[in-house]
Amino acid sequence: MTDRFAPPPSKGCSATPVLKERGQHEVFCGLTGIIWLHRKMQDAFFLVVGSRTCAHLLQSAAGVMIFAEPRFATAILEETDLAGLADAQVEIDRVVTELLERRPDIKQLFLVGSCPSEVIKLDLATAAERLSAQFAPSVRVLSYSGSGIETTFTQGEDACLAAMVPVLPKTDARELLLVGALPDVVEEQAVGLLEAMGIGPIRVLPAPGRDSEYGIGPNTVYALTQPFLTDTHEALQRRGARHLAAPFPFGEEGTTQWLWTIAREFGVSAEKFAEVTDAPRARARKAVSQASEALNGRSVFFFPDSQLEIPLARFLTRECGMQAVEVGAPFIHRAVMAPDMDLLAEGPVIAEGQDVDKQLDRCRAARPDLTVCGLGLANPLEAEGLTTKWAIELVFTPVHFYEQAGDLAGLFSRPVRRRDLLKLEAAE
Amino acid sequence: MKLTVWTYEGPPHVGAMRVATAMKGLHYVLHAPQGDTYADLLFTMIERRNHRPPVTYTTFQARDLGSDTAHLFKGACLEAYERFKPEAILVGASCTAELIQDDPGGMSETLGLPVPAIPLELPSYQRKENFGADEAFFQIVKALARPVEKTSHVTANLIGPTALGFRHRDDITELTALLSDMGIGVNVVAPYDATPRDIARLGAAHFNVLMYPETAETAARYLEREFGQPYTKTIPIGVGATRDFVSEIAKITGRNAALDEARLRMPWYSASVDSTYLTGKRVFLFGDGTHVAACARVARDEMGFEVVGMGCYNREQARLIRGLAKEFGVDPLITDDYLEVERRIEELAPEMILGTQMERHIGKRLGIPCAVISAPVHVQDFPARYSPQMGIEGANVIFDTWVHPLVMGLEEHLLTMFREDFEFHDDAGASHHGGKAKLREMGITEPETPAESVDMTTSGPVEIVWLPAAEKELKKIPFFVRGKAKRNTETYATERGVAEISVDTLYEAKAHYAR
């Protein structure tokens, strides 16, 4: 099924020594995931137990404020909570009761730990158990940590999904589970392709609501749609489910390999697979080749951000003709990243963690044609004459699978084309 | 614990960042976990700054907590000095680092840095952003300002403008020109664009212009005490206040009050007949205390609006707003709870909101036009064009900005006359705003009104009921005055003990409130 692609590199970057750095990390903490998770799970509410900084981060990371009352809030710790004058557990009960009275539509509540709540060792797991018992069966209360001392940006989603795995019922049914909070349009496309091959039943984690949940068991096989879901991966393995390792479904190649891995597991014939995928593959190839014209032959440098860096570097180098200079990721989990690392040819620096000032020095020295980085770095680098793609958009935009492959290439090519377009000098 | 959905102010260390980022040659070493770097994007994205804020975050992680976070801080401090060679360093902790009690101030003293290290103690669990900015600026001034000889000609410092401030960039330009017209030079602008060396010579000015009490009042008081520099109390927003500001400066300096009003268009624009429709528009003001107080005066005295409510989110200015609200005969609202502000606006049903970006959202939800007068800010509050709030041009800008969200005079009449026109109706919105007007299907009768009357009242001791015919009549009133009509009618009915509102009640109330 991979016959139409360039042959895999003779040596992938799996064996490349990783540059491990620690220093200033210019990344978001895991709380940020709430911004998309609360839209995805429409009966869920996310209550951060933290500081004013946490509340300010959520509001700033959202960029624009979401209309009306969002399904997230912060229980801001105050002096009395810290001095032990107020029993924090009693306070949590009070705030949650107040909240659930105002929002009777909420079916699942996540208590989300933050840096301050972790440092003062506020036990949110116990609080969640107690509140779950109190508000059952109408509301289920779970907890996870999105703190910056433990999680980086997209790891917040991982921690959230991992917290949901243990409470799913047990089943012996043979089912396929797709893991990762994808935009609805993308999720429907993936399910549609797999169903057209005769694969099913197909479940998704997170389910859109509590009433559409399902069981997990030894006959469950699962595929990850996002590379940052490592704790969820481990939690599913503990439930006896089996992982289908594949490159992540970005671009024509990633999508095909990902689908083919699942198809093989379910005994789909090559003919059937071709029948279902040939047309969307052709569309993806056409769209990518058009959108990547401006990228061909150019170099790219990734600052660590969303954990999508390695699969995206694979896409940009193998399908868009780019050369990777450095690929930085917040952390590299081999068990889920290996298939992509095998496809990414050796050559670029592979970096884990960050010392932002040193990395900026390397970036300035390399003068890449495109730098993929966070919002705090993008405008300053543009002002230095570098072309940037801000990475958070890759998390907020539908980019997976065939029909979005062209859009994905377009996200990278737009800043390059824009720089070529703008002409502000006098005509003469 | 306090349940919070949106916040008007960030934590105090973000206030300190606003000061540090506005300045040059200063570096802020912040003991903080990974993730607190989100604050960088406020400056690089919202304000489109072309450099990173001069902040080093120590980025401690869970695994460091058991061992040595203090060591991390020291290393970060030394490296930051080596790399950036600042003239002075600010050191402090974010909310999480405050809990682990590493004492950045004490540690920085032991490092033997060749430049001043200024410790900031910002209680994250008690105070907020404006306090952080005010305190950071005060500590910088206290540490660096030295007694110096006064300049031979009359000069002033402009103090208070920071990064991420509401139109601070342009207010500086406007006031610099205004002072120049009076023959007064600017000694230092701070913290905006000031270096630590500039701070050292603040004392050379003859007086200080305190532009924003939120961020520089403590420093202004300190400079008055230590260097005998008086500071201005008038905030020159609006025509009247600008004239008062000039008189105040004349009094301080003994110079003649001179204000070049050649470019001042606002009073004539407000007096011209096209503006008649602004008369008595009911407005609600909310924001930081300084901007609300200044804008309340402009709203009432220069635009001819009726101020129906006001409030501020920063408790530091509560006294100012309470006093002013009393003078205006309205209830002050001092809160940082966004939902409380929303409730008050719903209750008052004003025809316009003068607020922050948060109130702009409330307005969008309730269908009430809103103009932004104060931080917290949004990328739209940093226009490419020159757009001050202070001084002569500020007054012109305010007139344009406040009128823009409203439906204009003649259009208002046309809406009233032909309210059920298929393309010119309530839901179509003001014609000078973007967006495609929704065409309305005409000839389709509205769904049958239920036989029993509907309770539409929001509050009140007596259950007031709108009869179906009156309710239908109410819907014919254009949207931008419907809230007022409903409220007036209900007040009228309540005062007279009328329990059922008929079409007659509606028009009796209309006649009663006619002006």
Interface residues (C-beta under 8 A of the other chain):
Chain A: R22 G23 Q24 H25 E26 V27 F28 C29 G30 L31 T32 V49 S51 R52 T53 A55 H56 L57 Q59 S60 A61 G63 M65 F67 A68 E69 P70 A73 T74 A75 I76 L77 E78 E79 D81 L82 A86 A88 E91 I92 R94 V95 E98 L99 C115 P116 E118 V119 I120 S147 G148 I149 E150 T152 D357 G374 L375 G376 L377 A378 N379 P380 E382 A383
Chain B: M1 K2 L3 T4 V5 W6 T7 E9 G10 P11 H13 V14 P33 Q34 G35 D36 T37 Y38 A39 D40 L41 L42 T44 M45 R48 R49 N50 H51 R52 T56 Y57 T58 T59 F60 Q61 A62 L65 A76 E79 R83 S94 C95 T96 L99 I100 P123 S124 Y125 Q126 K128 L339 Q357 M358 H361 K364 R365
